[in-house]
Amino acid sequence: MTNKDNLPLEKLESELKAARKEFDEDYNPKADSADQNTNTGARAGVELVGSIIGGALIGYGIDHFFETAPIFFLTFTLLGVVTGFYNIYKITMNFGTSVGFKGLKSPSKDAKQAPNNDEL
């Protein structure tokens, strides 16, 4: 094959790349900040409602099992509310949302540190 024979293939390849790029821009748009904020808001709402309903169902089940007054229902519903708001706090502060999260630790600092007593 000569260089002359490769020209149609190179032209076809460049046209395919342009078509793929146009397709990706049309059908795979990048998520903008409004979409991200909507997702975060929806997740926060689901966390709150889910924890309240979950706590209420657990409390009702315990009350039904032990045939008690609605003390467990009220207690676990209150715990669900507290848990829901704590989860919303974690979502909005981005605590515990990444893979491999180990706990709330302060990030290490790159500033120079005072010498240890061992170095003196």
N, C-alpha and C positions, 0 to 999 in steps of 0.2 A: 504494500500500500504506500502510496506516495502522499505527500502533504496535501496535494490537490484532492485526493480521495477523502481525507479527514475533514474537509471543510463542511460538507453537509452534516456530518455527525456532530461537529462542534456547534454548528448553528442550531441543530435540533436540541442539543444539550442545554444551550443558553436559553432557548425558548421554553424548555421544560422547567428550568430553574425559575424563570420569570413567572410561569403559570403557577408553580408551587407556592412561590412567595405571595402572589396575589390571592391564591386560595387560602393560605394560612391567615392572611390579614382579614379576609372576609369571614371565614368560618371559625377561626380560633382567636378571637380578639383578646387582648391582654386585659386582665381584671384591673379596673381603676379603683381609686380610693373609695368611691361611693359604694361599689359592690362589696369591698372589704368591710366597710362600716356596716352595711346591711347584714352581712354574714355575722359579724360580731354581735350586733343587736339581736338578731334572731337566736343566736346561740345563748346569749344571756337570758333571754326570755324563756327559752326551753329549760335552761338550768334552774331558773327560779320556780317555774310552774311544776316541773318534774320533781324537784326536791320536796315541795309542799305536798303534792299529791302522794308521793311515795311515803313521806312521814305520816300523813293522815291515814293511809291504808295500813301501814304497819301498826299504828296506834289503835285503829279500829279492830284489827285482827287480834291484838293482844287483849283488848277489852272484851271482845266476843269470846275468846278462849277462856279467860278467867272470870267472865261474867261480872265485871266490875263496872263502876260508873265511868263516865267518859274521861277519866283522869289520864289514861295512857294516850287516848286520842288527842287530847289537848296538848299533852307534853310533846308527843312526837310531831304534831303539826307545828308547834313552836320551834322545835329542833329543825324541822324542814325549812321553815322560814329563815332561820339563822344560817343554815347550810347554804340555802339558795343565794342569800346576799353575800356570803363569803365566796361562793363560786363566781358571782358576778364581779366581785372585787379582784379575784385572781385573773379573770378574763381581761378586765380593763387595764390591769397593771402588767399583763403578760407574764405572770408568775405561773410556773408549772405548765406552760403550754408547749414547750419544745420537747423534742425527743431526748431522752437521757437526762431528764431533770432530776437533780438529786436533793434539792432543798433550797430554801431561801438563804443564800450566802451572798455576802458582799463581794463584788468582783475584785480581783487582785489589781493593785495599782502599779503603774510603771515608774513611779517616782523613786528617787534615790532614798534609801532608808538609812537611818542612823547606824553606825557600826555596832556590831554586837560586842559584848564585853570580852568574848573569846578572841576577837581580832586585836584588841589593845595590847 
